[in-house]
């Protein structure tokens, strides 16, 4: 899946795993880590580092801070999502606010996605 090995991206991913945002830590420790399938944190896919990746269901989970809602952020996210989609990967996006205010709803939405039957 990685079209090239980029050591800079790999070291950035390691740093991001060590320095997760509070919303990423909440979702990871209080939900994703306990799932019965493997979830990768800060996974390098191609030229991008995704917040969480579930290979078994080809799904990326992204938590978006305020910069993702500005024009530049929206454009970059659209390009990234198109690239991931071209690899057959579904992207689920949640705002940091969603995670903090509607944690159960976010978790249920993720479960609904990963438990739905394959087409």
PDB file as gemmi writes it, atoms N, CA and C in Angstrom:
CRYST1    1.000    1.000    1.000  90.00  90.00  90.00 P 1                      
ATOM      1  N   UNK A   1       0.825  -1.186   0.000  1.00  0.00           N  
ATOM      2  CA  UNK A   1       0.000   0.000   0.000  1.00  0.00           C  
ATOM      3  C   UNK A   1       0.874   1.256   0.000  1.00  0.00           C  
ATOM      4  N   UNK A   2       2.000   1.209   0.702  1.00  0.00           N  
ATOM      5  CA  UNK A   2       2.893   2.362   0.685  1.00  0.00           C  
ATOM      6  C   UNK A   2       3.641   2.368  -0.631  1.00  0.00           C  
ATOM      7  N   UNK A   3       3.430   3.407  -1.435  1.00  0.00           N  
ATOM      8  CA  UNK A   3       4.053   3.435  -2.749  1.00  0.00           C  
ATOM      9  C   UNK A   3       5.552   3.661  -2.641  1.00  0.00           C  
ATOM     10  N   UNK A   4       5.991   4.329  -1.615  1.00  0.00           N  
ATOM     11  CA  UNK A   4       7.416   4.499  -1.364  1.00  0.00           C  
ATOM     12  C   UNK A   4       7.610   4.471   0.138  1.00  0.00           C  
ATOM     13  N   UNK A   5       8.806   4.042   0.543  1.00  0.00           N  
ATOM     14  CA  UNK A   5       9.092   4.092   1.975  1.00  0.00           C  
ATOM     15  C   UNK A   5       9.691   5.458   2.265  1.00  0.00           C  
ATOM     16  N   UNK A   6       9.047   6.191   3.118  1.00  0.00           N  
ATOM     17  CA  UNK A   6       9.494   7.537   3.427  1.00  0.00           C  
ATOM     18  C   UNK A   6       9.891   7.564   4.898  1.00  0.00           C  
ATOM     19  N   UNK A   7      11.206   7.545   5.179  1.00  0.00           N  
ATOM     20  CA  UNK A   7      11.666   7.476   6.563  1.00  0.00           C  
ATOM     21  C   UNK A   7      11.266   8.720   7.356  1.00  0.00           C  
ATOM     22  N   UNK A   8      11.155   9.861   6.679  1.00  0.00           N  
ATOM     23  CA  UNK A   8      10.722  11.083   7.376  1.00  0.00           C  
ATOM     24  C   UNK A   8       9.279  10.915   7.850  1.00  0.00           C  
ATOM     25  N   UNK A   9       8.414  10.358   6.998  1.00  0.00           N  
ATOM     26  CA  UNK A   9       7.031  10.123   7.411  1.00  0.00           C  
ATOM     27  C   UNK A   9       6.972   9.121   8.565  1.00  0.00           C  
ATOM     28  N   UNK A  10       7.784   8.072   8.486  1.00  0.00           N  
ATOM     29  CA  UNK A  10       7.786   7.064   9.548  1.00  0.00           C  
ATOM     30  C   UNK A  10       8.208   7.664  10.882  1.00  0.00           C  
ATOM     31  N   UNK A  11       9.237   8.509  10.868  1.00  0.00           N  
ATOM     32  CA  UNK A  11       9.666   9.123  12.131  1.00  0.00           C  
ATOM     33  C   UNK A  11       8.630  10.136  12.614  1.00  0.00           C  
ATOM     34  N   UNK A  12       7.974  10.849  11.697  1.00  0.00           N  
ATOM     35  CA  UNK A  12       6.893  11.758  12.085  1.00  0.00           C  
ATOM     36  C   UNK A  12       5.734  10.981  12.712  1.00  0.00           C  
ATOM     37  N   UNK A  13       5.412   9.826  12.129  1.00  0.00           N  
ATOM     38  CA  UNK A  13       4.322   9.000  12.649  1.00  0.00           C  
ATOM     39  C   UNK A  13       4.641   8.540  14.071  1.00  0.00           C  
ATOM     40  N   UNK A  14       5.887   8.121  14.310  1.00  0.00           N  
ATOM     41  CA  UNK A  14       6.281   7.713  15.660  1.00  0.00           C  
ATOM     42  C   UNK A  14       6.110   8.864  16.647  1.00  0.00           C  
ATOM     43  N   UNK A  15       6.531  10.059  16.233  1.00  0.00           N  
ATOM     44  CA  UNK A  15       6.399  11.238  17.099  1.00  0.00           C  
ATOM     45  C   UNK A  15       4.922  11.544  17.368  1.00  0.00           C  
ATOM     46  N   UNK A  16       4.086  11.417  16.347  1.00  0.00           N  
ATOM     47  CA  UNK A  16       2.652  11.672  16.524  1.00  0.00           C  
ATOM     48  C   UNK A  16       2.013  10.647  17.468  1.00  0.00           C  
ATOM     49  N   UNK A  17       2.487   9.390  17.413  1.00  0.00           N  
ATOM     50  CA  UNK A  17       1.971   8.370  18.332  1.00  0.00           C  
ATOM     51  C   UNK A  17       2.318   8.730  19.778  1.00  0.00           C  
ATOM     52  N   UNK A  18       3.507   9.275  19.976  1.00  0.00           N  
ATOM     53  CA  UNK A  18       3.937   9.663  21.328  1.00  0.00           C  
ATOM     54  C   UNK A  18       3.212  10.918  21.810  1.00  0.00           C  
ATOM     55  N   UNK A  19       2.754  11.743  20.882  1.00  0.00           N  
ATOM     56  CA  UNK A  19       2.169  13.037  21.239  1.00  0.00           C  
ATOM     57  C   UNK A  19       0.748  13.185  20.705  1.00  0.00           C  
ATOM     58  N   UNK A  20      -0.075  12.186  20.945  1.00  0.00           N  
ATOM     59  CA  UNK A  20      -1.455  12.247  20.459  1.00  0.00           C  
ATOM     60  C   UNK A  20      -2.193  13.410  21.123  1.00  0.00           C  
ATOM     61  N   UNK A  21      -3.177  13.945  20.406  1.00  0.00           N  
ATOM     62  CA  UNK A  21      -4.028  14.986  20.987  1.00  0.00           C  
ATOM     63  C   UNK A  21      -4.884  14.344  22.078  1.00  0.00           C  
ATOM     64  N   UNK A  22      -5.491  15.153  22.922  1.00  0.00           N  
ATOM     65  CA  UNK A  22      -6.339  14.594  23.989  1.00  0.00           C  
ATOM     66  C   UNK A  22      -7.515  13.831  23.393  1.00  0.00           C  
ATOM     67  N   UNK A  23      -8.036  14.296  22.261  1.00  0.00           N  
ATOM     68  CA  UNK A  23      -9.162  13.606  21.617  1.00  0.00           C  
ATOM     69  C   UNK A  23      -8.715  12.258  21.053  1.00  0.00           C  
ATOM     70  N   UNK A  24      -7.513  12.221  20.441  1.00  0.00           N  
ATOM     71  CA  UNK A  24      -6.981  10.952  19.938  1.00  0.00           C  
ATOM     72  C   UNK A  24      -6.748   9.978  21.087  1.00  0.00           C  
ATOM     73  N   UNK A  25      -6.178  10.470  22.184  1.00  0.00           N  
ATOM     74  CA  UNK A  25      -5.937   9.596  23.356  1.00  0.00           C  
ATOM     75  C   UNK A  25      -7.257   9.044  23.890  1.00  0.00           C  
ATOM     76  N   UNK A  26      -8.265   9.908  23.979  1.00  0.00           N  
ATOM     77  CA  UNK A  26      -9.580   9.483  24.476  1.00  0.00           C  
ATOM     78  C   UNK A  26     -10.153   8.376  23.595  1.00  0.00           C  
ATOM     79  N   UNK A  27     -10.177   8.597  22.285  1.00  0.00           N  
ATOM     80  CA  UNK A  27     -10.729   7.597  21.373  1.00  0.00           C  
ATOM     81  C   UNK A  27      -9.907   6.314  21.408  1.00  0.00           C  
ATOM     82  N   UNK A  28      -8.587   6.434  21.447  1.00  0.00           N  
ATOM     83  CA  UNK A  28      -7.707   5.262  21.458  1.00  0.00           C  
ATOM     84  C   UNK A  28      -7.869   4.449  22.745  1.00  0.00           C  
ATOM     85  N   UNK A  29      -7.620   5.068  23.879  1.00  0.00           N  
ATOM     86  CA  UNK A  29      -7.604   4.328  25.141  1.00  0.00           C  
ATOM     87  C   UNK A  29      -8.981   3.912  25.624  1.00  0.00           C  
ATOM     88  N   UNK A  30      -9.997   4.688  25.296  1.00  0.00           N  
ATOM     89  CA  UNK A  30     -11.327   4.399  25.814  1.00  0.00           C  
ATOM     90  C   UNK A  30     -12.229   3.651  24.838  1.00  0.00           C  
ATOM     91  N   UNK A  31     -11.701   3.363  23.624  1.00  0.00           N  
ATOM     92  CA  UNK A  31     -12.543   2.640  22.667  1.00  0.00           C  
ATOM     93  C   UNK A  31     -11.741   1.784  21.676  1.00  0.00           C  
ATOM     94  N   UNK A  32     -10.952   2.417  20.818  1.00  0.00           N  
ATOM     95  CA  UNK A  32     -10.312   1.690  19.714  1.00  0.00           C  
ATOM     96  C   UNK A  32      -9.368   0.586  20.177  1.00  0.00           C  
ATOM     97  N   UNK A  33      -8.615   0.847  21.220  1.00  0.00           N  
ATOM     98  CA  UNK A  33      -7.629  -0.130  21.696  1.00  0.00           C  
ATOM     99  C   UNK A  33      -8.301  -1.428  22.140  1.00  0.00           C  
ATOM    100  N   UNK A  34      -9.545  -1.339  22.586  1.00  0.00           N  
ATOM    101  CA  UNK A  34     -10.255  -2.515  23.069  1.00  0.00           C  
ATOM    102  C   UNK A  34     -11.028  -3.285  22.013  1.00  0.00           C  
ATOM    103  N   UNK A  35     -11.014  -2.799  20.780  1.00  0.00           N  
ATOM    104  CA  UNK A  35     -11.740  -3.506  19.724  1.00  0.00           C  
ATOM    105  C   UNK A  35     -11.099  -4.867  19.464  1.00  0.00           C  
ATOM    106  N   UNK A  36     -11.889  -5.842  19.019  1.00  0.00           N  
ATOM    107  CA  UNK A  36     -11.342  -7.184  18.766  1.00  0.00           C  
ATOM    108  C   UNK A  36     -10.566  -7.292  17.448  1.00  0.00           C  
ATOM    109  N   UNK A  37     -10.413  -6.191  16.726  1.00  0.00           N  
ATOM    110  CA  UNK A  37      -9.606  -6.203  15.508  1.00  0.00           C  
ATOM    111  C   UNK A  37      -8.468  -5.195  15.659  1.00  0.00           C  
ATOM    112  N   UNK A  38      -7.407  -5.389  14.886  1.00  0.00           N  
ATOM    113  CA  UNK A  38      -6.210  -4.547  14.985  1.00  0.00           C  
ATOM    114  C   UNK A  38      -6.484  -3.136  14.475  1.00  0.00           C  
ATOM    115  N   UNK A  39      -6.136  -2.154  15.289  1.00  0.00           N  
ATOM    116  CA  UNK A  39      -6.236  -0.748  14.906  1.00  0.00           C  
ATOM    117  C   UNK A  39      -4.837  -0.156  15.019  1.00  0.00           C  
ATOM    118  N   UNK A  40      -4.365   0.451  13.930  1.00  0.00           N  
ATOM    119  CA  UNK A  40      -3.047   1.091  13.921  1.00  0.00           C  
ATOM    120  C   UNK A  40      -3.210   2.576  14.211  1.00  0.00           C  
ATOM    121  N   UNK A  41      -2.311   3.117  15.026  1.00  0.00           N  
ATOM    122  CA  UNK A  41      -2.301   4.557  15.301  1.00  0.00           C  
ATOM    123  C   UNK A  41      -1.254   5.221  14.422  1.00  0.00           C  
ATOM    124  N   UNK A  42      -1.589   6.406  13.909  1.00  0.00           N  
ATOM    125  CA  UNK A  42      -0.648   7.220  13.133  1.00  0.00           C  
ATOM    126  C   UNK A  42       0.075   6.350  12.097  1.00  0.00           C  
ATOM    127  N   UNK A  43      -0.694   5.782  11.213  1.00  0.00           N  
ATOM    128  CA  UNK A  43      -0.207   4.845  10.198  1.00  0.00           C  
ATOM    129  C   UNK A  43       0.164   5.588   8.921  1.00  0.00           C  
ATOM    130  N   UNK A  44       1.344   5.275   8.371  1.00  0.00           N  
ATOM    131  CA  UNK A  44       1.759   5.839   7.096  1.00  0.00           C  
ATOM    132  C   UNK A  44       1.082   5.041   5.981  1.00  0.00           C  
ATOM    133  N   UNK A  45       0.351   5.750   5.128  1.00  0.00           N  
ATOM    134  CA  UNK A  45      -0.262   5.145   3.937  1.00  0.00           C  
ATOM    135  C   UNK A  45       0.110   6.057   2.776  1.00  0.00           C  
ATOM    136  N   UNK A  46       0.939   5.559   1.886  1.00  0.00           N  
ATOM    137  CA  UNK A  46       1.403   6.380   0.768  1.00  0.00           C  
ATOM    138  C   UNK A  46       2.166   7.576   1.280  1.00  0.00           C  
ATOM    139  N   UNK A  47       1.687   8.758   0.933  1.00  0.00           N  
ATOM    140  CA  UNK A  47       2.368   9.997   1.326  1.00  0.00           C  
ATOM    141  C   UNK A  47       1.700  10.671   2.524  1.00  0.00           C  
ATOM    142  N   UNK A  48       0.834   9.945   3.211  1.00  0.00           N  
ATOM    143  CA  UNK A  48       0.062  10.525   4.301  1.00  0.00           C  
ATOM    144  C   UNK A  48       0.247   9.736   5.592  1.00  0.00           C  
ATOM    145  N   UNK A  49       0.004  10.407   6.709  1.00  0.00           N  
ATOM    146  CA  UNK A  49      -0.080   9.756   8.009  1.00  0.00           C  
ATOM    147  C   UNK A  49      -1.530   9.904   8.457  1.00  0.00           C  
ATOM    148  N   UNK A  50      -2.196   8.773   8.642  1.00  0.00           N  
ATOM    149  CA  UNK A  50      -3.596   8.816   9.065  1.00  0.00           C  
ATOM    150  C   UNK A  50      -3.661   8.613  10.574  1.00  0.00           C  
ATOM    151  N   UNK A  51      -4.700   9.154  11.210  1.00  0.00           N  
ATOM    152  CA  UNK A  51      -4.810   9.058  12.667  1.00  0.00           C  
ATOM    153  C   UNK A  51      -4.939   7.601  13.113  1.00  0.00           C  
ATOM    154  N   UNK A  52      -5.904   6.890  12.548  1.00  0.00           N  
ATOM    155  CA  UNK A  52      -6.126   5.485  12.898  1.00  0.00           C  
ATOM    156  C   UNK A  52      -6.469   4.719  11.623  1.00  0.00           C  
ATOM    157  N   UNK A  53      -5.985   3.465  11.540  1.00  0.00           N  
ATOM    158  CA  UNK A  53      -6.261   2.642  10.365  1.00  0.00           C  
ATOM    159  C   UNK A  53      -6.638   1.239  10.808  1.00  0.00           C  
ATOM    160  N   UNK A  54      -7.760   0.750  10.263  1.00  0.00           N  
ATOM    161  CA  UNK A  54      -8.210  -0.617  10.527  1.00  0.00           C  
ATOM    162  C   UNK A  54      -8.119  -1.369   9.199  1.00  0.00           C  
ATOM    163  N   UNK A  55      -7.024  -2.110   9.023  1.00  0.00           N  
ATOM    164  CA  UNK A  55      -6.751  -2.783   7.749  1.00  0.00           C  
ATOM    165  C   UNK A  55      -7.816  -3.819   7.409  1.00  0.00           C  
ATOM    166  N   UNK A  56      -8.303  -4.528   8.416  1.00  0.00           N  
ATOM    167  CA  UNK A  56      -9.265  -5.605   8.181  1.00  0.00           C  
ATOM    168  C   UNK A  56     -10.513  -5.125   7.442  1.00  0.00           C  
ATOM    169  N   UNK A  57     -10.892  -3.868   7.671  1.00  0.00           N  
ATOM    170  CA  UNK A  57     -12.075  -3.311   7.003  1.00  0.00           C  
ATOM    171  C   UNK A  57     -11.713  -2.107   6.131  1.00  0.00           C  
ATOM    172  N   UNK A  58     -10.405  -1.943   5.856  1.00  0.00           N  
ATOM    173  CA  UNK A  58      -9.901  -0.861   4.998  1.00  0.00           C  
ATOM    174  C   UNK A  58     -10.556   0.477   5.342  1.00  0.00           C  
ATOM    175  N   UNK A  59     -10.403   0.871   6.605  1.00  0.00           N  
ATOM    176  CA  UNK A  59     -11.038   2.088   7.100  1.00  0.00           C  
ATOM    177  C   UNK A  59     -10.036   2.958   7.842  1.00  0.00           C  
ATOM    178  N   UNK A  60     -10.058   4.240   7.523  1.00  0.00           N  
ATOM    179  CA  UNK A  60      -9.272   5.249   8.219  1.00  0.00           C  
ATOM    180  C   UNK A  60     -10.225   6.059   9.087  1.00  0.00           C  
ATOM    181  N   UNK A  61      -9.783   6.370  10.298  1.00  0.00           N  
ATOM    182  CA  UNK A  61     -10.542   7.247  11.187  1.00  0.00           C  
ATOM    183  C   UNK A  61      -9.695   8.491  11.407  1.00  0.00           C  
ATOM    184  N   UNK A  62     -10.255   9.636  11.052  1.00  0.00           N  
ATOM    185  CA  UNK A  62      -9.562  10.915  11.202  1.00  0.00           C  
ATOM    186  C   UNK A  62     -10.291  11.781  12.212  1.00  0.00           C  
ATOM    187  N   UNK A  63      -9.548  12.382  13.123  1.00  0.00           N  
ATOM    188  CA  UNK A  63     -10.106  13.353  14.059  1.00  0.00           C  
ATOM    189  C   UNK A  63      -9.625  14.720  13.629  1.00  0.00           C  
ATOM    190  N   UNK A  64     -10.561  15.608  13.393  1.00  0.00           N  
ATOM    191  CA  UNK A  64     -10.242  16.903  12.809  1.00  0.00           C  
ATOM    192  C   UNK A  64     -10.345  18.044  13.811  1.00  0.00           C  
ATOM    193  N   UNK A  65      -9.248  18.792  13.924  1.00  0.00           N  
ATOM    194  CA  UNK A  65      -9.244  20.028  14.693  1.00  0.00           C  
ATOM    195  C   UNK A  65      -9.734  21.170  13.824  1.00  0.00           C  
ATOM    196  N   UNK A  66      -9.724  22.369  14.363  1.00  0.00           N  
ATOM    197  CA  UNK A  66     -10.311  23.532  13.680  1.00  0.00           C  
ATOM    198  C   UNK A  66      -9.674  23.831  12.322  1.00  0.00           C  
ATOM    199  N   UNK A  67      -8.374  23.524  12.148  1.00  0.00           N  
ATOM    200  CA  UNK A  67      -7.711  23.829  10.875  1.00  0.00           C  
ATOM    201  C   UNK A  67      -8.331  23.070   9.698  1.00  0.00           C  
ATOM    202  N   UNK A  68      -9.003  21.972   9.982  1.00  0.00           N  
ATOM    203  CA  UNK A  68      -9.623  21.175   8.916  1.00  0.00           C  
ATOM    204  C   UNK A  68     -10.888  21.830   8.365  1.00  0.00           C  
ATOM    205  N   UNK A  69     -11.388  22.844   9.055  1.00  0.00           N  
ATOM    206  CA  UNK A  69     -12.610  23.494   8.622  1.00  0.00           C  
ATOM    207  C   UNK A  69     -12.345  24.800   7.882  1.00  0.00           C  
ATOM    208  N   UNK A  70     -11.064  25.150   7.724  1.00  0.00           N  
ATOM    209  CA  UNK A  70     -10.690  26.312   6.922  1.00  0.00           C  
ATOM    210  C   UNK A  70     -10.531  25.840   5.479  1.00  0.00           C  
ATOM    211  N   UNK A  71     -10.583  26.777   4.519  1.00  0.00           N  
ATOM    212  CA  UNK A  71     -10.540  26.401   3.097  1.00  0.00           C  
ATOM    213  C   UNK A  71      -9.340  25.537   2.744  1.00  0.00           C  
ATOM    214  N   UNK A  72      -8.144  25.922   3.195  1.00  0.00           N  
ATOM    215  CA  UNK A  72      -6.935  25.165   2.881  1.00  0.00           C  
ATOM    216  C   UNK A  72      -7.021  23.743   3.448  1.00  0.00           C  
ATOM    217  N   UNK A  73      -7.514  23.634   4.673  1.00  0.00           N  
ATOM    218  CA  UNK A  73      -7.662  22.325   5.306  1.00  0.00           C  
ATOM    219  C   UNK A  73      -8.666  21.453   4.579  1.00  0.00           C  
ATOM    220  N   UNK A  74      -9.785  22.047   4.162  1.00  0.00           N  
ATOM    221  CA  UNK A  74     -10.803  21.299   3.423  1.00  0.00           C  
ATOM    222  C   UNK A  74     -10.239  20.772   2.102  1.00  0.00           C  
ATOM    223  N   UNK A  75      -9.452  21.614   1.419  1.00  0.00           N  
ATOM    224  CA  UNK A  75      -8.855  21.209   0.137  1.00  0.00           C  
ATOM    225  C   UNK A  75      -7.885  20.050   0.340  1.00  0.00           C  
ATOM    226  N   UNK A  76      -7.006  20.171   1.328  1.00  0.00           N  
ATOM    227  CA  UNK A  76      -6.036  19.104   1.600  1.00  0.00           C  
ATOM    228  C   UNK A  76      -6.736  17.814   2.008  1.00  0.00           C  
ATOM    229  N   UNK A  77      -7.780  17.923   2.837  1.00  0.00           N  
ATOM    230  CA  UNK A  77      -8.523  16.734   3.250  1.00  0.00           C  
ATOM    231  C   UNK A  77      -9.202  16.065   2.056  1.00  0.00           C  
ATOM    232  N   UNK A  78      -9.745  16.857   1.141  1.00  0.00           N  
ATOM    233  CA  UNK A  78     -10.404  16.295  -0.046  1.00  0.00           C  
ATOM    234  C   UNK A  78      -9.394  15.528  -0.904  1.00  0.00           C  
ATOM    235  N   UNK A  79      -8.185  16.085  -1.075  1.00  0.00           N  
ATOM    236  CA  UNK A  79      -7.137  15.403  -1.849  1.00  0.00           C  
ATOM    237  C   UNK A  79      -6.725  14.102  -1.167  1.00  0.00           C  
ATOM    238  N   UNK A  80      -6.524  14.169   0.121  1.00  0.00           N  
ATOM    239  CA  UNK A  80      -6.126  13.002   0.910  1.00  0.00           C  
ATOM    240  C   UNK A  80      -7.209  11.924   0.839  1.00  0.00           C  
ATOM    241  N   UNK A  81      -8.486  12.332   1.025  1.00  0.00           N  
ATOM    242  CA  UNK A  81      -9.590  11.375   0.980  1.00  0.00           C  
ATOM    243  C   UNK A  81      -9.701  10.725  -0.398  1.00  0.00           C  
ATOM    244  N   UNK A  82      -9.492  11.504  -1.452  1.00  0.00           N  
ATOM    245  CA  UNK A  82      -9.555  10.957  -2.817  1.00  0.00           C  
ATOM    246  C   UNK A  82      -8.453   9.924  -3.025  1.00  0.00           C  
ATOM    247  N   UNK A  83      -7.252  10.222  -2.534  1.00  0.00           N  
ATOM    248  CA  UNK A  83      -6.135   9.275  -2.653  1.00  0.00           C  
ATOM    249  C   UNK A  83      -6.469   7.983  -1.901  1.00  0.00           C  
ATOM    250  N   UNK A  84      -6.909   8.105  -0.657  1.00  0.00           N  
ATOM    251  CA  UNK A  84      -7.232   6.915   0.134  1.00  0.00           C  
ATOM    252  C   UNK A  84      -8.374   6.127  -0.500  1.00  0.00           C  
ATOM    253  N   UNK A  85      -9.362   6.822  -1.014  1.00  0.00           N  
ATOM    254  CA  UNK A  85     -10.481   6.175  -1.693  1.00  0.00           C  
ATOM    255  C   UNK A  85      -9.999   5.391  -2.916  1.00  0.00           C  
ATOM    256  N   UNK A  86      -8.999   5.953  -3.618  1.00  0.00           N  
ATOM    257  CA  UNK A  86      -8.459   5.257  -4.803  1.00  0.00           C  
ATOM    258  C   UNK A  86      -7.799   3.932  -4.416  1.00  0.00           C  
ATOM    259  N   UNK A  87      -7.443   3.777  -3.138  1.00  0.00           N  
ATOM    260  CA  UNK A  87      -6.863   2.533  -2.636  1.00  0.00           C  
ATOM    261  C   UNK A  87      -7.935   1.616  -2.049  1.00  0.00           C  
ATOM    262  N   UNK A  88      -9.203   2.045  -2.162  1.00  0.00           N  
ATOM    263  CA  UNK A  88     -10.304   1.246  -1.628  1.00  0.00           C  
ATOM    264  C   UNK A  88     -10.516   1.434  -0.134  1.00  0.00           C  
ATOM    265  N   UNK A  89      -9.991   2.524   0.403  1.00  0.00           N  
ATOM    266  CA  UNK A  89     -10.092   2.798   1.837  1.00  0.00           C  
ATOM    267  C   UNK A  89     -11.209   3.811   2.089  1.00  0.00           C  
ATOM    268  N   UNK A  90     -12.055   3.514   3.066  1.00  0.00           N  
ATOM    269  CA  UNK A  90     -13.108   4.425   3.500  1.00  0.00           C  
ATOM    270  C   UNK A  90     -12.539   5.329   4.590  1.00  0.00           C  
ATOM    271  N   UNK A  91     -12.864   6.616   4.531  1.00  0.00           N  
ATOM    272  CA  UNK A  91     -12.414   7.562   5.549  1.00  0.00           C  
ATOM    273  C   UNK A  91     -13.612   8.014   6.379  1.00  0.00           C  
ATOM    274  N   UNK A  92     -13.515   7.804   7.681  1.00  0.00           N  
ATOM    275  CA  UNK A  92     -14.516   8.302   8.621  1.00  0.00           C  
ATOM    276  C   UNK A  92     -13.904   9.506   9.320  1.00  0.00           C  
ATOM    277  N   UNK A  93     -14.571  10.659   9.240  1.00  0.00           N  
ATOM    278  CA  UNK A  93     -14.066  11.889   9.859  1.00  0.00           C  
ATOM    279  C   UNK A  93     -14.975  12.339  10.975  1.00  0.00           C  
ATOM    280  N   UNK A  94     -14.349  12.725  12.075  1.00  0.00           N  
ATOM    281  CA  UNK A  94     -15.069  13.268  13.222  1.00  0.00           C  
ATOM    282  C   UNK A  94     -14.316  14.499  13.702  1.00  0.00           C  
ATOM    283  N   UNK A  95     -15.045  15.506  14.129  1.00  0.00           N  
ATOM    284  CA  UNK A  95     -14.374  16.673  14.687  1.00  0.00           C  
ATOM    285  C   UNK A  95     -13.954  16.352  16.120  1.00  0.00           C  
ATOM    286  N   UNK A  96     -12.941  17.049  16.590  1.00  0.00           N  
ATOM    287  CA  UNK A  96     -12.531  16.896  17.987  1.00  0.00           C  
ATOM    288  C   UNK A  96     -13.709  17.172  18.913  1.00  0.00           C  
ATOM    289  N   UNK A  97     -14.543  18.138  18.526  1.00  0.00           N  
ATOM    290  CA  UNK A  97     -15.726  18.475  19.320  1.00  0.00           C  
ATOM    291  C   UNK A  97     -16.687  17.285  19.405  1.00  0.00           C  
ATOM    292  N   UNK A  98     -16.862  16.565  18.283  1.00  0.00           N  
ATOM    293  CA  UNK A  98     -17.707  15.361  18.287  1.00  0.00           C  
ATOM    294  C   UNK A  98     -17.198  14.365  19.328  1.00  0.00           C  
ATOM    295  N   UNK A  99     -15.884  14.160  19.341  1.00  0.00           N  
ATOM    296  CA  UNK A  99     -15.296  13.181  20.254  1.00  0.00           C  
ATOM    297  C   UNK A  99     -15.529  13.593  21.704  1.00  0.00           C  
ATOM    298  N   UNK A 100     -15.412  14.870  21.989  1.00  0.00           N  
ATOM    299  CA  UNK A 100     -15.560  15.320  23.371  1.00  0.00           C  
ATOM    300  C   UNK A 100     -17.031  15.436  23.804  1.00  0.00           C  
ATOM    301  N   UNK A 101     -17.912  15.811  22.892  1.00  0.00           N  
ATOM    302  CA  UNK A 101     -19.316  16.043  23.274  1.00  0.00           C  
ATOM    303  C   UNK A 101     -20.237  14.861  22.991  1.00  0.00           C  
ATOM    304  N   UNK A 102     -19.853  14.002  22.040  1.00  0.00           N  
ATOM    305  CA  UNK A 102     -20.728  12.898  21.651  1.00  0.00           C  
ATOM    306  C   UNK A 102     -19.900  11.623  21.465  1.00  0.00           C  
ATOM    307  N   UNK A 103     -19.097  11.306  22.480  1.00  0.00           N  
ATOM    308  CA  UNK A 103     -18.179  10.170  22.397  1.00  0.00           C  
ATOM    309  C   UNK A 103     -18.912   8.867  22.078  1.00  0.00           C  
ATOM    310  N   UNK A 104     -20.009   8.609  22.774  1.00  0.00           N  
ATOM    311  CA  UNK A 104     -20.761   7.367  22.542  1.00  0.00           C  
ATOM    312  C   UNK A 104     -21.280   7.296  21.101  1.00  0.00           C  
ATOM    313  N   UNK A 105     -21.739   8.425  20.571  1.00  0.00           N  
ATOM    314  CA  UNK A 105     -22.240   8.461  19.196  1.00  0.00           C  
ATOM    315  C   UNK A 105     -21.134   8.189  18.183  1.00  0.00           C  
ATOM    316  N   UNK A 106     -19.950   8.760  18.417  1.00  0.00           N  
ATOM    317  CA  UNK A 106     -18.801   8.513  17.534  1.00  0.00           C  
ATOM    318  C   UNK A 106     -18.440   7.028  17.566  1.00  0.00           C  
ATOM    319  N   UNK A 107     -18.354   6.465  18.764  1.00  0.00           N  
ATOM    320  CA  UNK A 107     -18.005   5.046  18.904  1.00  0.00           C  
ATOM    321  C   UNK A 107     -19.040   4.161  18.214  1.00  0.00           C  
ATOM    322  N   UNK A 108     -20.318   4.474  18.400  1.00  0.00           N  
ATOM    323  CA  UNK A 108     -21.379   3.682  17.769  1.00  0.00           C  
ATOM    324  C   UNK A 108     -21.298   3.779  16.247  1.00  0.00           C  
ATOM    325  N   UNK A 109     -21.005   4.972  15.730  1.00  0.00           N  
ATOM    326  CA  UNK A 109     -20.884   5.154  14.288  1.00  0.00           C  
ATOM    327  C   UNK A 109     -19.723   4.314  13.739  1.00  0.00           C  
ATOM    328  N   UNK A 110     -18.614   4.290  14.444  1.00  0.00           N  
ATOM    329  CA  UNK A 110     -17.460   3.469  14.024  1.00  0.00           C  
ATOM    330  C   UNK A 110     -17.851   1.998  14.052  1.00  0.00           C  
ATOM    331  N   UNK A 111     -18.489   1.552  15.128  1.00  0.00           N  
ATOM    332  CA  UNK A 111     -18.929   0.150  15.213  1.00  0.00           C  
ATOM    333  C   UNK A 111     -19.888  -0.210  14.087  1.00  0.00           C  
ATOM    334  N   UNK A 112     -20.843   0.672  13.809  1.00  0.00           N  
ATOM    335  CA  UNK A 112     -21.793   0.417  12.718  1.00  0.00           C  
ATOM    336  C   UNK A 112     -21.048   0.217  11.406  1.00  0.00           C  
ATOM    337  N   UNK A 113     -20.021   1.026  11.186  1.00  0.00           N  
ATOM    338  CA  UNK A 113     -19.253   0.916   9.936  1.00  0.00           C  
ATOM    339  C   UNK A 113     -18.453  -0.385   9.880  1.00  0.00           C  
ATOM    340  N   UNK A 114     -17.712  -0.696  10.949  1.00  0.00           N  
ATOM    341  CA  UNK A 114     -16.828  -1.860  10.872  1.00  0.00           C  
ATOM    342  C   UNK A 114     -17.596  -3.174  10.951  1.00  0.00           C  
ATOM    343  N   UNK A 115     -18.833  -3.137  11.467  1.00  0.00           N  
ATOM    344  CA  UNK A 115     -19.641  -4.355  11.574  1.00  0.00           C  
ATOM    345  C   UNK A 115     -20.577  -4.572  10.395  1.00  0.00           C  
ATOM    346  N   UNK A 116     -20.641  -3.610   9.459  1.00  0.00           N  
ATOM    347  CA  UNK A 116     -21.571  -3.809   8.356  1.00  0.00           C  
ATOM    348  C   UNK A 116     -21.016  -4.855   7.394  1.00  0.00           C  
ATOM    349  N   UNK A 117     -21.897  -5.662   6.829  1.00  0.00           N  
ATOM    350  CA  UNK A 117     -21.442  -6.711   5.922  1.00  0.00           C  
ATOM    351  C   UNK A 117     -20.778  -6.150   4.679  1.00  0.00           C  
ATOM    352  N   UNK A 118     -19.782  -6.866   4.190  1.00  0.00           N  
ATOM    353  CA  UNK A 118     -19.107  -6.439   2.956  1.00  0.00           C  
ATOM    354  C   UNK A 118     -20.046  -6.633   1.779  1.00  0.00           C  
ATOM    355  N   UNK A 119     -19.954  -5.748   0.772  1.00  0.00           N  
ATOM    356  CA  UNK A 119     -20.850  -5.870  -0.401  1.00  0.00           C  
ATOM    357  C   UNK A 119     -20.507  -7.093  -1.235  1.00  0.00           C  
TER     358      UNK A 119                                                      
END                                                                             
